[in-house]
Amino acid sequence: MIGGPPWPLLPSVIALVVALSVIITAGRSLATTADKLADRTGMGEAVAGALLLGAVTSLPGIGTTLVGSLQGDAQFALANPLGGIAVQTVWLAIADLMYRRSNIEHAAASLENVLQSLVLIALLCIPVVAYATPTLRIGWVHPASLAIPLFYLYGLRLLRRLRHEPMWQAKQTSDTRQDEPDDTTEDDTSTARLWWRLAALAALVAGTGYLIGQGGLGVVAATGLPGGLVGFTLTTAITSLPELVTLIAAVRIGALNLGIGNIIGGNAFDALMIFLADVTYLHGPVYSAASSAGLLLAGATILMTVALAAGLIMRDRRGIGFEGVTIPIVYATAVVLLLVRAA
């Protein structure tokens, strides 16, 4: 098994702190690099946020999930992607507080982000189906897991179609932030160099996944806390920090669609990690080994995503909006219920 026995508590904490520092340092450059590539390539902020930032900022979570599943902790492996989606959705409420001009979901009017939210809800429903049929398997993998990447790829196809042939249009107001390319005449950085910079940052951020996974499992072993609880709270809070750092940076430079696309796109990549967790958990379907707490995590995460999608559609103009209140409440309730189960 990867990583060997769990690390002692002190090295585990040090590993988590080191990973945290690296993520914060690298995350500051990700938003500006992705924003420039969105302009240079013409893909737009929402798509760049989903595909570029979403992929890169999800790399620590992928490493953490792999460590958990390969070491045989099904609860930890499954709680990390679900917890990542939940925490990253909470980050939007923080962004709402920072963006004082209007509600951020109102300002970042984007059909692409609405569609991505709906695709994410579909992806999150698949593990619920798998939990209801835990004995089904193809080899050691649940057949429902195999549907996750297929749904994701079809969602990307719909996203491309929507961008080229939009059938709906968001109402433009004085608070709506348009996705317009920035003036790049003063930026002499080549597009190739921007791609290399993004790749280097991705490699740096990806390396933290192993540290977070080993550190998280070390905390589980040293404290006796359930792997699902640690995965849903501690390790996902750290692996989700790239999304928070890049979201804040995107808000500061006015690339709101990039920031929200990063969160929703990152969430979709985290849903792919559920497939990854099942494939790399070699003892059978991961759902049969994980506790029923996974249903609680999946249900809470679906509720939070529904609230986000509703916020993107309703577009409250002032304040943080109903979604900015609902999302943290649902997350806090899920954590409390996990603590009650662990007691």
Number of C-alpha atoms within 10 A of each C-alpha: 9 13 14 8 12 18 20 15 18 13 15 23 19 14 22 24 16 14 24 21 14 15 26 18 15 19 27 18 16 25 30 18 19 25 24 21 21 23 18 16 10 13 15 19 31 30 25 27 33 28 21 26 30 27 20 26 32 30 26 31 31 26 21 30 34 25 28 29 26 20 23 19 20 26 25 31 34 31 29 35 34 27 33 30 31 30 28 24 28 25 22 27 22 16 24 20 15 16 18 12 13 21 26 34 31 25 23 26 26 25 20 22 29 20 18 25 25 16 20 27 21 17 26 25 14 20 25 18 13 21 21 12 15 18 12 17 15 11 11 16 22 25 17 21 26 17 14 23 19 13 17 20 11 12 20 18 11 16 21 15 12 15 16 9 9 12 8 8 9 14 9 12 11 7 16 20 18 16 19 12 15 12 9 11 6 6 8 7 10 9 14 10 11 17 14 11 16 22 13 13 20 22 14 20 26 23 16 25 26 24 26 31 34 28 27 29 30 22 25 22 17 15 10 9 15 20 24 26 23 21 28 28 20 16 28 28 20 24 34 30 22 33 33 28 22 28 31 24 20 26 20 14 11 16 27 30 30 32 34 30 30 36 32 31 30 31 34 29 27 29 25 23 28 27 24 22 29 27 22 22 25 16 16 20 28 30 28 18 15 21 16 12 18 23 18 16 26 25 19 22 26 22 17 26 24 18 21 27 22 16 21 24 17 14 22 18 17 14 15 24 20 15 25 26 13 16 25 20 14 19 22 13 12 21 19 12 15 20 13 9 11 12 7
